[in-house]
Amino acid sequence: MVRFRLSAFSDEYSAALDEQIEGLLANHVKMTEVRGVDGTNVSDLTPAEASDVKRKLDANGITVSAVGSPIGKIGITEPMEPHLDKLKNTCELASVLGTGRIRMFSFYIPDGKYEEYRGEVIDRMGKMLDTADEYGVQLCHENEKGIYGDIPARCVDLLRTFRGRLGCVFDPANFIQCGAAPFEDAYEQLKHFITYMHIKDALANGTIVPAGMGTGGIPEILSLINMAKTGDFVLTVEPHLRVFAGLEKLEGGPRTALGNAYETSAEAFSAAVEHLRWCLPRTAQSL
């Protein structure tokens, strides 16, 4: 069995880092996947700014599970060199923040021309992995609507192509929004590759809902992971239950359908964490 480690995109609680820390502690979550800090995307921080973030997190006993970067979240025809520079800065920031993982993507593909641009995707991903290797960090690919690795088969294509160099972030809601069944289809294809999960659920129409309330099969997936894997396994809560500061900047592709069922971001964040805990197997260890 595994020990589930709970993390969260705390910028959905508040844009302000001090308030993010308050939200994490109030919900008994001791890890964060750093994405937005005081209104700035993590990849745009300086090493000195990241050091200040680390100092505040350390003072409150909070560690960084991964850097929630936007790397790879550009069009496949956009210039690559500036993006590699951003990746180099992000790799340096990961070291400062004390994490060995960077969440990333596989480029927006125009007009569904996946086969046409596959070679360019592989070439760019290879260059990014070479860069990450130089810094000793692991790039972890997240499935996302509109990018090359949006459906299970193309995620498997990337993961097999790079033979263990590329990590896999499994996001059930994003698969639903691409027409794939997370439990019956995506998990079966990707179960041997998954590095960690983003906990985000959705209805069949793509609207985001708390974990266990949609068609993502999150309780079932966590039960299988609990039996199949050993050691620590990170679950990053990504609420997306109401519009929050910075959402529009994150939505480079088709807009996510949000339920907005909660009056405040704090309520939405707490509900997302609580519903994840309900989804954990009864026999599971969690922290």
N, C-alpha and C positions, 0 to 999 in steps of 0.2 A: 504493500500500500504506500501511497505518497503522503507527504505532509503539504497540504495546500497553504500557500503563502498569499495573503490578500494584499493587493496593491490597488491603486486607483489613479485615474486622471483627475487629480485634485483641482485642476483649473476649472472643472465644471462646478465645483463648489463656490469658487470665487476667483477672480482674476488676480487678486492680491495674494502674494505668497504667505504673508502672516496669517491671513484668513484661511488659506488652504491648509496650513498646519493645524489651525484650530479645528477645521472640519474633519481632518484625518483623525485627530486625537479624540474628538467627540464621538466618532464612529468606530473607534478602536481598530483603526487601520494603520499599520506601522511602516508601510512602504508606499512609494508613489512612482508613477511613470511620468517623469517631468515633461511637460509639453508647452505650457504657457506660464510665464513668470512676470507678474506685474504688467501684463499686457504685451509682453514681448515673447515671440516664439523662441523656444529653447535653442534652436540652431543659430539664432542671431545674437545670443549672449556672447560676451567676451569671457575668456578664462577667469579674469578677476571677478566678474559678475557671478559666474558659476561657482567660484570659491565662496562668495558670500551666501549663495543659496545652500551650498553644502554645510556651511557653518551653522546656519539656522536650522537645517534639518537635523544635523547631528545633535544640536542642543536639545532637541525634542525627541530624540531616539527614533527618528525616521530615516530609513534608507531608501535608495533609488533602485528600483527594479530594472528600469530601462530608460533610455532617452526616447521620448515619443516624437521623433523627428519627422519633418516633411520630406526627407530625402527620397527621391524617386517619384515625387508627386508633382511632376511637370510633364508637359507634352513630349512625346518621343522625338519630335522634330525641333524642340528648343535646344539652344546651345548647351553643351555638356561641361565645358571647362569651368564656367562659374559654379556649376552645381558640384563639381568635384572639389572646388575650393570650399564650398559650404560643408561638404562631407568631411573634409580634413578638419575644419573647425569643430564640427560636431564630434568627431572622434576624440579630439583633445578635450572637449567638454565632458565626454563620457568618463574619461580618466579622472578629471577633476571631481566629478560627481560621485565617483566610486562605483561605477557600474560597467560591466563588460558587454552590455547589449544596446543596440540601436535599432529601433523599429523603423522600417522603411517600406517603399513601394516599388512597383515595376512599370511606371510611366503610363500616362494616359495615351490611348491609341485612337487615332481619328477614324470615324466612320466604320468601326468594327473590323478594321483591316489587320487582324491579329497575325495571320500568317505572313503577310507582306512585311510587317515590322518585327517579326520574331528575331531575326538575325541582329538587328540593331539593339533590341532589348537585351539579348544575351551579351553582346559586346559591351554595352554600357554597364550591365550588372557585373560583368567580369572585372571591369576597371574599378568599380566601386568596392568589390570584394578584395581586390589587390590593395587598395588604399586602406581598407579596414584591417587587413592582415598586418600592414606595417605598424599600425597602432595597437594591435593585439585586442581588438574588439570584434564582436560577432554582429553582423547585420542579420536582422530577423524580418522576413518579408510578411507583410499583412495583406490578406486578400481584401480588395476594395473595388467597388463598382467603377467601371470605366477604365481600369488599368489592364495591363496584359494579364497579370495573375488575378483575375476576378472570379473565375470558376475553378472548381477542384482540379480538373484535368490540366489546366495551364499552370496552376500552382505546382502540381506534381512535375510537370515539365521542367520548371525552373529548379525545383529541389533536386531532381535527378540529374539535371545537367551539371549542377555545381557540386554534387556528390558529397554532401555533408558540410560544405563550407557555408551554406546559407541556412539560417534558422527559419522557423515557420511560426508565425503568430496566427492563431485560429480565431476568426471572428464570426460567430454564427449569424448575426443579423446581416452582416454584409453579404454572406452567401445567400440568404433569403432574398435580399434585394436584387440578386443576380439570377434568381430563378432556380437555385440549387437547394436541396434539402440538407441542412447541416448534419443531422444525425444519420439518416439513411444513406446519404451519398457522400458528402464532404468528409465526415469523420472516417468513414470506411476507407477512403482513398488516401487520407493524410495522417492516419493515426500513428504511423511509424516515423513521421517527420516532425510532429508538433513539438515546439520548444516551450511555448506558453500560450495562454488564451486571453483574449479580450472578452469580458462578459457583457454582452449586449444582445438582447433578444428582439424579435420583431414578429408582427402578425404576417399572415400570408400576403397582405397587400403592401408590406414593407414598412409599416408604421412601427416605430420603436416603442417597446413596452418593457416593464421590469422583467428580470430573469425568471424563467419558468412560466411566464404569462403568454408567451408567443409560441411559435412553431419551431423554435431553435433546438428543442430537445436537450436543453442545457442540463437538467438533472440526470438524464440518461447518459450523456457524454461524460459528465463528471464521475458517475458511478463506474463507467468503464475505465476511465483514466485512473481512478482510485485502485482498481484491481490490476491494471496492466503495468503501471509505472512505479518506480521507487524514488525515494529522495524528495527534495523540495520541488514543488510545481507551482508556478506563479499564476494567479488569476487576477487580471487587472480589470477593475470595475470601470466601465465607460458608460455612464448613465444615459446621456442623450435623451433625457425624458422631458426636457424643455429647452427653449432657446437660451443659450448662455453666451457671455461675452467671448468673442473670438471665433464663434462657430462659423460665421460666414467666410472667414479667412481659411478655415480648414476644409471647406467644401469646394475643392477644385473641380470636382466632377458634378454629376447630377445631384440635386439637393436631397438630403435625407428627410424623410417624413417623420416629424416629431409629434408625439401625442400632446405635449404641453399640459399634462394632467395635474401638475403640481404648481402651486402658487409661487414658490421660491426655488432658487437653485439649491439651497440648503436642504429643503424638503425632498427634492428630486434625488440629490446625492445620497441622503440617508435611506431613502426607499430602495435605491439601487443596491446599496450595500446589504440592507436587510434581506432583500429578495435573493441575493446571491447566497447568503447564509442559509436560507430556507432550502436552496437547491443542493447544498452539500450533502453527500451521503452520510447517513447516521453514524457509520463506522469510521468516517474520515477524521484525520487529524488536521487541524487548521490553526493558522497563526496570523 
